């Protein structure tokens, strides 16, 4: 919720988190504190990266980020022509302590991810040049993706089925669009826009259309500067419905519960 949370650990000073956190945040902090790997999955733009930042803050750890692992050396680093070790964000977090955040894990190459298994399971890893290293006591791991690591679907076509040994390293937490987060933190209290976006998502889902309306779109529609300088029709078309066919707009509009709100009227104007 939108309250300050304090996490007190025997070995660390109190970490304070101000602002809105996702549902289940306290649980995720406890998982990580216990040394478990966490995998956050959910639709694009539902706050996974921001949650990783908040988790690092709650644990009092530095955040190391990496997106999409395609080759083993993206994880373990390599020795250059002079024999010097070229490190990675994973190496820094593993050896110095910190929360390593791997975004778009489900778009990574499964063969490259297998490199992580030994490091996560045994908290030891044999790095090039450096040799065998034990994980720092404060090394923690969070990954994120759009799917539960089971491969591509109609919305996320570039996702790979990940090796069972990789999936087995994590506790899974599904991230969903959350009004408690969206209204105050994303839309700045703009209830009209959030109501419309929630209505829009339900209509799109009911119609079976592959269209995502994420927090990013909500933030754009609620942006007061943009609203003062760009028409609602242009904003709605450019932010949400770029490339959507007129027939699909009609279907989405027909599925709205509240067609009379200002955004609903604006949507109707896009196809009339």
C-alpha positions as CSV (number, residue, x, y, z in Angstrom):
1,X,0.0,0.0,0.0
2,X,0.9,3.7,0.0
3,X,2.4,3.6,3.5
4,X,6.0,3.6,4.8
5,X,7.3,0.2,5.5
6,X,10.2,-0.6,7.7
7,X,12.2,-3.8,7.5
8,X,14.4,-4.5,10.5
9,X,17.1,-7.3,10.2
10,X,19.4,-8.4,13.0
11,X,22.5,-7.8,10.9
12,X,21.5,-4.5,9.2
13,X,20.1,-1.1,10.0
14,X,16.4,-0.5,9.3
15,X,15.6,0.0,5.6
16,X,12.7,2.4,4.9
17,X,10.6,2.3,1.8
18,X,8.5,5.4,1.0
19,X,5.7,5.2,-1.6
20,X,3.5,2.5,-3.1
21,X,4.7,-1.1,-3.3
22,X,3.3,-4.0,-5.2
23,X,1.0,-6.6,-3.7
24,X,3.1,-9.3,-1.9
25,X,6.1,-7.0,-1.5
26,X,6.8,-8.0,2.2
27,X,6.8,-11.6,1.1
28,X,9.4,-10.9,-1.7
29,X,11.6,-9.1,0.8
30,X,11.5,-12.2,3.1
31,X,12.2,-14.6,0.2
32,X,15.3,-12.6,-0.7
33,X,16.5,-12.2,2.8
34,X,16.3,-15.9,3.2
35,X,18.6,-16.2,0.1
36,X,15.9,-17.4,-2.4
37,X,15.9,-16.4,-6.0
38,X,12.8,-14.5,-7.1
39,X,11.2,-14.4,-10.6
40,X,8.7,-11.6,-11.3
41,X,6.5,-12.2,-14.3
42,X,3.7,-10.3,-15.8
43,X,2.6,-8.0,-18.6
44,X,4.8,-5.3,-20.0
45,X,5.0,-2.2,-18.0
46,X,3.4,-3.6,-14.8
47,X,6.2,-2.4,-12.5
48,X,8.7,-5.3,-12.4
49,X,11.8,-3.1,-12.8
50,X,10.6,-0.6,-10.2
51,X,9.8,-3.4,-7.8
52,X,13.4,-4.7,-8.2
53,X,14.7,-1.2,-7.3
54,X,12.4,-1.1,-4.2
55,X,13.6,-4.6,-3.1
56,X,17.2,-3.6,-3.3
57,X,16.3,-0.5,-1.2
58,X,14.4,-2.6,1.3
59,X,17.4,-4.9,1.7
60,X,19.9,-2.1,1.8
61,X,21.8,-3.5,-1.2
62,X,23.2,-2.0,-4.3
63,X,21.3,-2.9,-7.5
64,X,23.1,-4.4,-10.5
65,X,21.0,-4.7,-13.7
66,X,21.4,-6.7,-16.8
67,X,18.9,-7.4,-19.6
68,X,18.6,-10.5,-21.7
69,X,21.5,-13.0,-21.6
70,X,22.4,-14.3,-25.0
71,X,25.9,-15.7,-24.4
72,X,27.5,-17.4,-21.4
73,X,30.1,-14.6,-21.2
74,X,27.3,-12.2,-20.5
75,X,27.1,-13.8,-17.1
76,X,30.6,-15.0,-16.3
77,X,32.8,-12.5,-18.1
78,X,35.9,-13.3,-20.0
79,X,39.7,-12.9,-20.3
80,X,40.9,-10.3,-22.8
81,X,43.9,-10.6,-25.1
82,X,46.2,-9.4,-22.3
83,X,44.9,-12.0,-19.8
84,X,42.9,-9.5,-17.8
85,X,39.5,-10.4,-16.5
86,X,36.5,-8.4,-18.0
87,X,33.8,-8.5,-15.4
88,X,30.0,-8.4,-15.6
89,X,27.3,-6.9,-13.4
90,X,26.6,-10.5,-12.2
91,X,30.3,-10.9,-11.1
92,X,30.2,-7.6,-9.2
93,X,27.0,-8.5,-7.3
94,X,28.2,-12.1,-6.7
95,X,31.6,-11.1,-5.3
96,X,30.9,-7.8,-3.7
97,X,27.3,-8.2,-2.5
98,X,24.2,-6.7,-4.1
99,X,21.0,-7.5,-5.7
100,X,21.4,-8.7,-9.3
101,X,18.4,-8.0,-11.4
102,X,18.1,-9.9,-14.7
103,X,15.4,-8.4,-16.8
104,X,13.8,-10.2,-19.8
105,X,15.0,-13.5,-18.6
106,X,12.4,-15.2,-20.8
107,X,14.0,-13.6,-23.8
108,X,17.4,-15.0,-22.9
109,X,19.1,-18.0,-24.5
110,X,18.4,-21.1,-22.4
111,X,21.9,-22.5,-23.0
112,X,23.4,-19.2,-21.7
113,X,21.2,-19.2,-18.6
114,X,22.3,-22.7,-17.5
115,X,25.6,-21.0,-16.6
116,X,23.7,-19.4,-13.7
117,X,22.5,-22.6,-12.2
118,X,25.7,-23.7,-10.4
119,X,26.2,-20.2,-9.1
120,X,22.7,-19.9,-7.7
121,X,22.5,-23.4,-6.3
122,X,25.9,-23.7,-4.7
123,X,26.8,-20.0,-4.2
124,X,30.1,-20.7,-5.8
125,X,31.3,-20.2,-9.4
126,X,34.4,-20.7,-11.4
127,X,35.0,-17.4,-13.3
128,X,37.4,-17.1,-16.2
129,X,40.9,-15.8,-15.1
130,X,39.7,-15.2,-11.5
131,X,39.0,-18.8,-10.7
132,X,36.6,-20.3,-8.2
133,X,34.8,-17.7,-6.0
134,X,32.3,-18.0,-3.2
135,X,29.3,-15.7,-3.3
136,X,29.3,-12.7,-1.0
137,X,26.9,-13.2,1.9
138,X,24.8,-10.3,0.6
139,X,24.4,-11.5,-3.0
140,X,20.8,-11.8,-4.0
141,X,19.1,-12.5,-7.3
142,X,15.9,-11.3,-8.9
143,X,14.8,-12.0,-12.5
144,X,11.8,-10.8,-14.5
145,X,10.0,-11.6,-17.7
146,X,6.6,-11.4,-19.4
147,X,5.9,-15.1,-19.2
148,X,6.3,-17.9,-16.6
149,X,9.3,-19.2,-18.5
150,X,7.2,-21.5,-20.5
151,X,7.8,-20.0,-24.0
152,X,6.2,-17.7,-26.5
153,X,2.5,-16.8,-26.5
154,X,0.4,-14.7,-28.8
155,X,1.6,-11.4,-27.1
156,X,5.2,-12.3,-26.4
157,X,6.4,-14.1,-29.5
158,X,10.1,-13.8,-28.9
159,X,10.2,-15.7,-25.6
160,X,12.0,-19.0,-25.1
161,X,11.1,-22.0,-23.1
162,X,13.7,-22.1,-20.3
163,X,15.5,-25.1,-19.1
164,X,13.7,-26.8,-16.1
165,X,16.9,-26.5,-14.0
166,X,16.8,-22.7,-14.5
167,X,13.1,-22.5,-13.7
168,X,13.7,-24.6,-10.6
169,X,16.0,-21.9,-9.1
170,X,13.3,-19.4,-8.5
171,X,10.2,-18.6,-6.4
172,X,7.7,-17.2,-8.9
173,X,5.6,-14.1,-8.2
174,X,3.0,-12.9,-10.7
175,X,2.9,-9.1,-11.1
176,X,-0.5,-7.6,-12.1
177,X,-1.7,-4.1,-12.7
178,X,-2.7,-2.8,-9.3
179,X,-5.1,0.1,-8.8
180,X,-3.4,0.8,-5.4
181,X,-0.2,1.5,-7.4
182,X,-1.7,2.9,-10.6
183,X,-4.0,5.6,-9.2
184,X,-1.6,7.4,-6.9
185,X,1.8,6.6,-8.3
186,X,1.3,6.3,-12.0
187,X,-1.7,8.5,-12.7
188,X,-1.2,11.1,-10.0
189,X,-4.7,10.6,-8.6
190,X,-6.4,10.9,-12.0
191,X,-9.3,8.6,-11.2
192,X,-11.1,9.2,-14.6
193,X,-8.1,8.0,-16.5
194,X,-7.5,4.9,-14.3
195,X,-11.2,3.9,-14.5
196,X,-11.1,4.1,-18.3
197,X,-7.8,2.2,-18.5
198,X,-9.2,-0.6,-16.3
199,X,-12.4,-0.7,-18.4
200,X,-10.2,-0.8,-21.5
201,X,-8.2,-3.7,-20.3
202,X,-11.3,-5.7,-19.5
203,X,-12.8,-5.0,-22.9
204,X,-9.6,-6.0,-24.8
205,X,-9.3,-9.2,-22.8
206,X,-12.9,-10.1,-23.4
207,X,-12.5,-9.5,-27.1
208,X,-9.4,-11.7,-27.2
209,X,-7.2,-9.0,-28.7
210,X,-3.4,-8.8,-28.4
211,X,-3.2,-5.3,-27.1
212,X,-1.4,-4.2,-24.0
213,X,-2.4,-1.1,-22.0
214,X,0.4,-0.8,-19.4
215,X,1.3,1.7,-16.7
216,X,3.3,3.5,-19.3
217,X,0.1,4.3,-21.3
218,X,-1.7,5.3,-18.1
219,X,1.1,7.7,-17.3
220,X,0.9,9.2,-20.7
221,X,-2.8,9.6,-20.7
222,X,-2.7,11.2,-17.3
223,X,0.2,13.5,-18.0
224,X,-1.1,17.1,-17.4
225,X,1.5,18.7,-19.7
226,X,0.5,16.5,-22.6
227,X,-3.2,16.9,-21.9
228,X,-2.7,20.7,-22.0
229,X,-0.9,20.6,-25.4
230,X,-2.2,17.6,-27.3
231,X,-5.8,16.7,-28.0
232,X,-7.3,13.7,-26.2
233,X,-7.9,12.0,-29.5
234,X,-4.3,12.3,-30.6
235,X,-3.0,11.2,-27.3
236,X,-5.3,8.2,-27.1
237,X,-4.5,7.2,-30.7
238,X,-0.7,7.6,-30.4
239,X,-0.2,6.2,-26.9
240,X,-2.6,3.3,-26.9
241,X,-4.0,2.5,-30.4
242,X,-1.2,3.0,-32.8
243,X,-1.7,0.6,-35.7
244,X,-5.0,-0.8,-34.4
245,X,-7.6,-1.4,-37.1
246,X,-10.9,0.6,-37.1
247,X,-12.9,-2.6,-36.7
248,X,-10.9,-3.5,-33.6
249,X,-11.5,0.0,-32.2
250,X,-15.3,-0.6,-32.6
251,X,-15.1,-3.9,-30.8
252,X,-13.1,-2.4,-27.9
253,X,-15.5,0.5,-27.6
254,X,-18.5,-1.9,-27.7
255,X,-17.0,-3.8,-24.7
256,X,-16.6,-0.7,-22.5
257,X,-18.8,-0.6,-19.4
258,X,-18.7,3.2,-19.3
259,X,-19.0,4.5,-22.9
260,X,-20.1,8.0,-21.7
261,X,-16.9,9.0,-19.9
262,X,-14.8,11.6,-21.7
263,X,-12.2,9.0,-22.7
264,X,-14.9,6.7,-24.0
265,X,-16.4,9.5,-26.1
266,X,-12.9,10.2,-27.4
267,X,-12.4,6.5,-28.4
268,X,-15.7,6.5,-30.3
269,X,-14.5,9.6,-32.2
270,X,-11.5,7.6,-33.5
271,X,-13.6,5.3,-35.6
272,X,-16.6,7.5,-36.5
